[in-house]
């Protein structure tokens, strides 16, 4: 009765639409996918097959290729993409009058619809002399390069486009974090004779570590779910050098019509990402709170 008198029922009434919508559009698909993973169905007829879908997925020779390609994409995205927003945020934070304009320009690539941006970069990577990047190389009497048609260059090219398309959001988040750091810390460091690199290493990075850990975790999860860029740019080629786990799920579901195997692989991917997230959070717990 005390809970009711304090407005508990009215709070629950206002909270109920959120619970229902979240349960219907978030939790129900998750529970439904667990059910589909042990079925063989075309949504007209359904047969229970137990863990047969998981066995078929794990025995698929293409799974290892897709997993290695996805891991390679995540590694390149970390090397090429993770430091870029940090550096840009630090540079923009040092600006005064030009900071709003620089922030808008940095965020501009995020405004482009993903498919439009990918198609635009696909045209830039045209393997002929008329391609933008090959034209630039031609100024220095280099190339032309096959880019997306070269097995060694295809994945780095895709990562380059993905980095361009996504670094704006991370830069704005890092910039907001930098704006919250007390300027007195930098003033004291300058008085002690600390240079720019020393101030960045001893003040900026420690103050940003909580945000850095969260952003790194989100990047790991996002890169393991990459689909749009390799699907539009190369469709997994050449010779399956850019096929990813989500592309394999897509092929199971919409090319082979095997929704059971597609869901089983989705469940496996979710379990792997959950495990990685748990290990990551546990291993960085002390550093994030110290």
C-alpha positions as CSV (number, residue, x, y, z in Angstrom):
1,X,0.0,0.0,0.0
2,X,2.9,2.3,0.7
3,X,4.2,1.7,-2.8
4,X,0.7,2.5,-4.2
5,X,0.4,5.6,-2.2
6,X,3.8,6.8,-3.5
7,X,2.6,6.6,-7.0
8,X,3.8,3.2,-7.9
9,X,0.8,2.3,-10.0
10,X,0.8,5.5,-12.0
11,X,4.6,4.9,-12.6
12,X,3.9,1.4,-13.8
13,X,1.1,2.6,-16.1
14,X,3.4,5.1,-17.8
15,X,6.2,2.4,-18.0
16,X,3.9,-0.3,-19.4
17,X,4.0,0.9,-23.1
18,X,7.8,0.9,-23.0
19,X,7.8,-2.6,-21.5
20,X,5.3,-3.9,-24.1
21,X,7.1,-2.3,-27.1
22,X,10.5,-3.4,-25.9
23,X,9.3,-6.9,-25.2
24,X,7.5,-7.2,-28.6
25,X,10.3,-5.8,-30.8
26,X,13.4,-6.8,-28.9
27,X,13.0,-9.7,-26.6
28,X,10.4,-11.7,-28.6
29,X,12.6,-11.8,-31.7
30,X,15.4,-13.1,-29.5
31,X,13.3,-15.8,-28.0
32,X,11.8,-16.6,-31.4
33,X,15.3,-17.0,-32.9
34,X,16.2,-19.5,-30.2
35,X,13.2,-21.5,-31.2
36,X,14.0,-21.2,-34.9
37,X,17.5,-22.4,-34.4
38,X,16.3,-25.9,-33.5
39,X,13.8,-26.0,-36.4
40,X,13.9,-26.6,-40.1
41,X,11.3,-24.2,-41.5
42,X,10.2,-22.1,-44.5
43,X,7.5,-20.5,-42.3
44,X,4.9,-22.7,-43.9
45,X,6.0,-26.1,-42.8
46,X,8.1,-26.7,-39.7
47,X,10.2,-29.7,-38.5
48,X,12.0,-30.1,-35.2
49,X,15.6,-31.0,-35.9
50,X,17.2,-30.3,-32.5
51,X,20.9,-29.3,-32.8
52,X,21.2,-30.4,-36.4
53,X,21.3,-26.8,-37.6
54,X,24.2,-26.0,-35.3
55,X,26.1,-29.2,-36.5
56,X,25.6,-28.2,-40.2
57,X,26.8,-24.7,-39.6
58,X,29.9,-25.8,-37.7
59,X,30.7,-28.3,-40.4
60,X,30.4,-25.7,-43.2
61,X,33.9,-25.2,-44.6
62,X,32.9,-21.6,-45.5
63,X,32.3,-20.8,-41.8
64,X,36.1,-20.7,-41.0
65,X,36.7,-18.4,-44.0
66,X,33.9,-16.1,-42.9
67,X,35.1,-16.0,-39.3
68,X,38.7,-15.3,-40.3
69,X,37.6,-12.6,-42.7
70,X,35.4,-11.0,-40.0
71,X,38.3,-11.1,-37.6
72,X,40.6,-9.6,-40.2
73,X,38.1,-6.8,-40.8
74,X,37.8,-6.1,-37.0
75,X,41.6,-6.0,-36.7
76,X,42.1,-3.6,-39.6
77,X,39.2,-1.5,-38.3
78,X,40.9,-1.3,-34.9
79,X,44.3,-0.4,-36.4
80,X,43.0,2.1,-39.0
81,X,39.8,3.4,-37.4
82,X,40.1,3.5,-33.7
83,X,42.9,6.1,-33.3
84,X,41.5,8.4,-36.0
85,X,38.6,9.8,-34.0
86,X,40.8,10.3,-30.9
87,X,43.4,12.3,-32.8
88,X,40.7,14.4,-34.6
89,X,38.9,15.1,-31.3
90,X,42.2,16.3,-29.7
91,X,43.0,18.5,-32.7
92,X,39.4,20.0,-32.8
93,X,39.5,20.6,-29.0
94,X,42.6,22.8,-29.5
95,X,40.7,25.0,-32.0
96,X,38.7,28.0,-30.8
97,X,36.7,29.9,-33.4
98,X,36.8,27.1,-36.0
99,X,35.7,24.4,-33.6
100,X,32.0,24.4,-34.6
101,X,32.8,24.3,-38.3
102,X,35.4,21.5,-37.8
103,X,32.9,19.5,-35.8
104,X,30.3,19.8,-38.5
105,X,32.7,18.8,-41.2
106,X,33.9,15.8,-39.2
107,X,30.3,14.6,-38.7
108,X,29.3,15.2,-42.3
109,X,30.1,11.6,-43.5
110,X,27.6,10.2,-40.9
111,X,24.8,12.1,-42.6
112,X,25.2,10.2,-45.9
113,X,22.9,7.1,-46.1
114,X,25.0,4.0,-45.7
115,X,24.1,2.5,-49.1
116,X,24.8,5.8,-50.9
117,X,28.1,6.2,-49.2
118,X,29.2,2.6,-50.1
119,X,28.2,3.0,-53.7
120,X,30.0,6.3,-53.9
121,X,33.2,4.7,-52.6
122,X,32.7,1.7,-54.9
123,X,32.9,4.2,-57.8
124,X,36.1,5.7,-56.3
125,X,37.6,2.2,-56.2
126,X,37.0,1.6,-59.9
127,X,39.9,-0.5,-61.1
128,X,40.2,1.4,-64.4
129,X,42.2,4.5,-64.9
130,X,39.0,6.5,-64.6
131,X,38.6,5.6,-60.9
132,X,39.3,8.4,-58.5
133,X,42.0,6.7,-56.5
134,X,43.7,5.3,-59.6
135,X,43.6,8.8,-61.1
136,X,45.4,10.1,-58.1
137,X,47.9,7.3,-58.3
138,X,48.4,8.2,-62.0
139,X,49.6,11.7,-61.0
140,X,52.6,10.0,-59.4
141,X,53.0,7.4,-62.2
142,X,51.7,4.6,-60.1
143,X,49.0,2.0,-60.5
144,X,46.4,1.4,-61.6
145,X,45.4,-1.0,-58.8
146,X,42.5,-3.5,-58.9
147,X,41.3,-2.4,-55.4
148,X,38.1,-4.4,-54.8
149,X,39.1,-7.0,-57.4
150,X,42.3,-7.8,-55.7
151,X,42.1,-10.3,-52.8
152,X,44.8,-8.5,-50.9
153,X,43.4,-5.0,-51.3
154,X,39.7,-5.7,-51.1
155,X,39.4,-5.9,-47.3
156,X,41.6,-2.9,-46.5
157,X,39.6,-0.9,-49.1
158,X,36.3,-1.9,-47.4
159,X,37.8,-0.9,-44.0
160,X,38.9,2.4,-45.3
161,X,35.3,3.2,-46.4
162,X,33.8,2.0,-43.2
163,X,36.3,4.1,-41.2
164,X,35.4,7.2,-43.2
165,X,31.6,6.6,-42.7
166,X,31.7,6.0,-39.0
167,X,34.5,8.1,-37.4
168,X,32.4,11.2,-37.1
169,X,30.2,9.9,-34.3
170,X,33.1,8.7,-32.3
171,X,34.9,12.0,-32.8
172,X,32.0,14.0,-31.5
173,X,31.7,11.7,-28.4
174,X,35.4,12.0,-27.7
175,X,35.2,15.8,-28.2
176,X,32.4,16.1,-25.7
177,X,34.5,14.1,-23.2
178,X,37.5,16.4,-23.8
179,X,35.4,19.5,-23.2
180,X,34.5,18.1,-19.8
181,X,38.1,17.8,-18.6
182,X,39.1,20.5,-16.2
183,X,41.4,23.0,-17.8
184,X,43.2,23.5,-14.5
185,X,44.9,20.1,-15.0
186,X,46.4,21.3,-18.3
187,X,47.5,24.6,-16.7
188,X,49.2,22.8,-13.9
189,X,51.0,20.5,-16.3
190,X,52.2,23.4,-18.4
191,X,53.6,25.1,-15.3
192,X,55.4,21.8,-14.5
193,X,56.9,21.9,-18.0
194,X,54.9,19.1,-19.5
195,X,54.9,19.1,-23.3
196,X,51.9,18.4,-25.6
197,X,52.5,14.7,-25.8
198,X,53.0,14.4,-22.1
199,X,49.8,16.3,-21.4
200,X,47.9,14.0,-23.8
201,X,49.4,10.8,-22.2
202,X,49.1,11.8,-18.6
203,X,45.9,13.8,-18.6
204,X,43.8,13.4,-21.7
205,X,43.9,9.6,-22.0
206,X,43.3,8.9,-18.3
207,X,40.4,11.2,-18.2
208,X,38.9,9.5,-21.3
209,X,39.5,5.9,-20.3
210,X,35.9,5.1,-19.4
211,X,34.6,6.4,-22.7
212,X,37.5,4.7,-24.6
213,X,36.7,1.3,-23.1
214,X,33.0,1.6,-24.0
215,X,33.7,2.8,-27.5
216,X,36.2,0.0,-28.1
217,X,33.7,-2.6,-26.9
218,X,31.0,-1.1,-29.2
219,X,33.5,-1.1,-32.1
220,X,34.3,-4.8,-31.5
221,X,30.6,-5.7,-31.5
222,X,29.9,-3.6,-34.6
223,X,32.8,-4.9,-36.6
224,X,31.9,-8.5,-36.0
225,X,28.5,-7.6,-37.4
226,X,29.7,-6.0,-40.6
227,X,27.5,-6.6,-43.6
228,X,26.5,-3.6,-45.7
229,X,30.0,-2.7,-46.9
230,X,31.3,-6.1,-48.1
231,X,27.9,-7.0,-49.5
232,X,27.5,-4.0,-51.7
233,X,31.2,-3.6,-52.6
234,X,32.3,-7.1,-53.3
235,X,29.4,-9.5,-52.5
236,X,32.0,-11.5,-50.6
237,X,34.5,-11.7,-53.4
238,X,37.0,-12.1,-54.8
239,X,37.2,-15.8,-54.0
240,X,35.3,-15.3,-50.7
241,X,38.1,-13.1,-49.4
242,X,35.6,-10.6,-48.0
243,X,32.7,-12.8,-47.0
244,X,31.7,-12.2,-43.4
245,X,29.7,-14.0,-40.8
246,X,26.6,-11.8,-41.4
247,X,26.9,-12.4,-45.2
248,X,27.0,-16.1,-44.5
249,X,23.8,-15.7,-42.4
250,X,22.2,-13.8,-45.3
251,X,23.1,-16.5,-47.8
252,X,21.7,-19.2,-45.5
253,X,18.4,-17.3,-45.1
254,X,17.7,-15.5,-48.4
255,X,19.6,-17.6,-51.0
256,X,19.4,-21.1,-49.6
257,X,16.1,-20.5,-47.8
258,X,17.5,-22.3,-44.8
259,X,16.2,-20.1,-42.0
260,X,17.1,-22.7,-39.3
261,X,20.8,-22.6,-40.2
262,X,20.8,-18.8,-40.5
263,X,19.2,-18.5,-37.0
264,X,21.6,-21.1,-35.6
265,X,24.6,-19.1,-36.8
266,X,23.1,-15.9,-35.5
267,X,22.7,-17.5,-32.1
268,X,26.3,-18.7,-32.2
269,X,27.5,-15.2,-33.1
270,X,25.5,-13.7,-30.3
271,X,27.0,-16.2,-27.8
272,X,30.6,-15.4,-29.0
273,X,30.0,-11.7,-28.8
274,X,28.5,-12.1,-25.3
275,X,31.5,-14.1,-24.2
276,X,33.9,-11.6,-25.7
277,X,32.0,-8.7,-24.0
278,X,32.0,-10.5,-20.6
279,X,35.8,-11.2,-20.8
280,X,36.5,-7.7,-22.0
281,X,34.5,-6.0,-19.2
282,X,36.1,-8.3,-16.6
283,X,39.6,-7.7,-17.8
284,X,39.2,-3.9,-18.0
285,X,37.2,-3.6,-14.8
286,X,40.2,-2.5,-12.7
287,X,41.6,-0.1,-15.3
288,X,38.3,1.6,-15.8
289,X,37.7,2.3,-12.2
290,X,41.2,3.1,-11.0
